[in-house]
Amino acid sequence: MEKTHGLHNRLLPYLLLLPQLVITVIFFYWPASQAVWQSFLREDAFGLVSEFVGFENYQTLFAQPEYYNAMMLTAIFSTLVATLSLSIALLFATQADKNLKVAGGYKTLMIWPYAVAPAVAGVLWAFMFQPSFGVLARGLRELGYDWNPLLDGTDAMAMVIAAAVWNQISYNFPFFLAGLQAIPRLVLRAA
C-alpha cells in the first residue's frame, strides 16, 4: 500500500520555506557578507571614501599584542561564565527537584534574575560593587580585600563574570529542572 502525505503540489514546500529563507538571507547573510567585504577596505571617518587595501587590515590586527590579549580575556570570560553558570544552575536544579515545602517560591526566585534586563542588571551590579558606597564592596573591604573594579582590571573582570553568571544561572535553571523532573521516579528509585 502506498503512503500519501497530502502534498500533491511539489512546489508548495518550497513556497512555504521561501519567506524564512528570504529573511535569513536579508538579515543574516547579507550583513555578514558586507562586514567581510568592508574588512578589506579602508574608509574615512564618515564612510564617504573607501579604498581597497586587501589583507592590510588583517596584518595590522594580527601584529597588535592587544588583539591577542583581547582574545585571551574573551576565552577566559566565556569559559568561566559557561562553567560556573551551568554548574551552579545544575546544583540549584537538583535542590529544587527535591520535595520541599517552599519549592514553588524557590523556583520563582531562581527564575527572577532572567526577567531583569541586561542593562538594568549591569547598573545594579555597578552600584553594588561601587568602591565608595557599594554594599558588596564595603563587605569586601571589611574582610580585608581592597576592592576597586575602577582601577584594577582583575576586579573588573571578576565583577563582570559574577554578573554574567548570576544572569545565566536563571536561564539554565529551568532547563535542568525540566530535565530532572522528566526522569521517571522508578528509574531514580532503581538508581
Stockholm file with secondary structure:
# STOCKHOLM 1.0

chainA/1-191         MEKTHGLHNRLLPYLLLLPQLVITVIFFYWPASQAVWQSFLREDAFGLVSEFVGFENYQTLFAQPEYYNAMMLTAIFSTLVATLSLSIALLFATQADKNLKVAGGYKTLMIWPYAVAPAVAGVLWAFMFQPSFGVLARGLRELGYDWNPLLDGTDAMAMVIAAAVWNQISYNFPFFLAGLQAIPRLVLRAA
#=GR chainA/1-191 SS CCCCCSCCCTTHHHHHHHHHHHHHIIIIIHHHHHHHHHTTEEECTTSCCEEECTTHHHHHHHTCHHHHHHHHHHHHHHHHHHHHHHHHHHHHHHHHTSCCTTHHHHHHHHHHHHHSCHHHHHHHHHHHTCTTTCHHHHHHHHTTCCCCTTTCHHHHHHHHHHHHHHHHHHHHHHHHHHHHHTSCHHHHHHC
#=GC SS_cons         CCCCCSCCCTTHHHHHHHHHHHHHIIIIIHHHHHHHHHTTEEECTTSCCEEECTTHHHHHHHTCHHHHHHHHHHHHHHHHHHHHHHHHHHHHHHHHTSCCTTHHHHHHHHHHHHHSCHHHHHHHHHHHTCTTTCHHHHHHHHTTCCCCTTTCHHHHHHHHHHHHHHHHHHHHHHHHHHHHHTSCHHHHHHC
//
